[in-house]
Amino acid sequence: MSSNPEEMSLDELREEIRTIDREIVEKIAQRTYVADTIAEVKEEQGLPTTDESQEQAVMDRAGENAERFDVDANLVKATFRLLIELNKVEQRENR
C-alpha cells in the first residue's frame, strides 16, 4: 500500500481495492491453470479426478490461513469450496 489507509482519500482507497481485486482474479486464474494441469496428470496416470482427502487438506489450510490473517474462517472456506467446485465443473467440461 502506498501509505497509511487512514490517510488515503476515498478515491485512493477505491483504487487500492481495484488493484487487489485484479490480483485476486489473477491468482484465481493461476490456481485454475495449476488445477487443470493436476487433472491432466491424474488422467494420464489413471487416477480419479476427485480426491476428497486432498480437498479436505485444502479446506483445512484455508481455515488456518484465515486465522493467520484474522479473516472469518467460514467465509474463506466457503470461497475455497467454490473454487474447488469451479475446478470440477471446468474439468468435466474439458473431458
Secondary structure, DSSP 8 states (H G I E B T S, - for coil): --S-GGGS-HHHHHHHHHHHHHHHHHHHHHHHHHHHHHHHHHHHTT--S--HHHHHHHHHHHHHHHHHTT--HHHHHHHHHHHHHHHHHHHHHH-
